[in-house]
Amino acid sequence: MPINLLTTQQLAVRLGLASITLHIWRSKGVGFPFKKIGPRVFYRLEDVQAYERCQVADLIEQVLVADQPLPKLRSMLHSTRMPRHRLSAPGALPLSVGNTDISANPLA
């Protein structure tokens, strides 16, 4: 099964963020788990999709329990963009590209 990787730029575009935001998150130890190959940083698409599913579920729950007008709900949506901790996929498999193992966490 091929492992799909996203570059920092690709992830930034997907999330509607600046690349520097992802760099700052990495330096603070928050945000998505990432892998480095030399100087390049990669994110597993599986991790990103798991995060997106979680965010959608959280937003649906907030909308269902909130007794708020639509503008208030929109502001809630925009306030959820910054991860407060490292995101990880439970049971994530070691990641490799070619013969290079990139499963080591550079922040550890």
N, C-alpha and C positions, 0 to 999 in steps of 0.2 A: 504494500500500500504506500503510494508516494506521500511524502510530507510536504505540504504547501507552506512556503515561507513568505513573509512579507518584509520588505525593507522598511526602514523608519519612514521614508517618504510615502510609501504606499499605505502604511498604517495611518499616517497623519491625514492623508487625503480621505481615507475611509471613515475616519472619526471626525473629520472637519476641524482638525487642529493644526497648529504650526508644528513643524518638525522639532523646533527647539523645545516645545512643551514636552515631547516625549523624551528628549535628552535630559531635561530638568527632572522629570519623573525618575528616569534611570539613576541619575546622580543622587536623588533623595531616597532611592530604594523603594519607590512606590510605583504603581502602575502594573503593566503587563510583564510576565516573565519574558526574558529575552536571552538570546544566544549570540555569542560573538564568534566570528571566524576571522581571525586577523583583526583588522580595524573595523570590519563591517558588522553591523548589528542586524539581527533578524528576529522576527516574531512569528510564532506558529499560528497559522490561520485557525486551527482548531481552538486555541486559547482565546483568540479574538472573538470567534463565533460564540463560544461559551459565555464570555463576558457580555456580548450583545444580547444573548438570550436572557441572561440574568437581569440586565438592565430593562428589557422589555417587560419581563414578569414583574419587576419592582414597580415600574411605571403603571402597569395595569392595576396592580394592587392599590397604589396610591390614588389612582383615579376612582376606583370602585369605593374606597372608604372615605374619600374626601367629599365633604359637602361644600365645595368651593366653586366659584364661577370659572369659566374657561380661562380668562386671563391669568388667574391665580395658578391654575393647573399648568399653563405654559411656563410660568416662572419656576415652578417646581421642576419641570423638565430640564430647564437650563441650569439649574443649581446642582444637578447630579453628574456633571461631566468630569469632575476631578476625582480620580481614585484616592482613597485615604490610606490604602495599604497595598502591599504587593498582591496582585491577582494571580492565582494559579489554578490550573486545571487538576482536579483530583484524579489520581491514577495516571498522570501524564507519563508517556513512555519516553525513554531516552531518545534524543534527537540527533540524527547524523545526516551529513550531506556528503555524498561520495564515501570516502574512507575516513573522513574527519568527524570525530565525535564532538558534538557541540552541546552536550547535555550538562556540562559543568556550569554552575551559576557564578558569573564573574563578581557578584556582590558578596558571595559567601566568604 
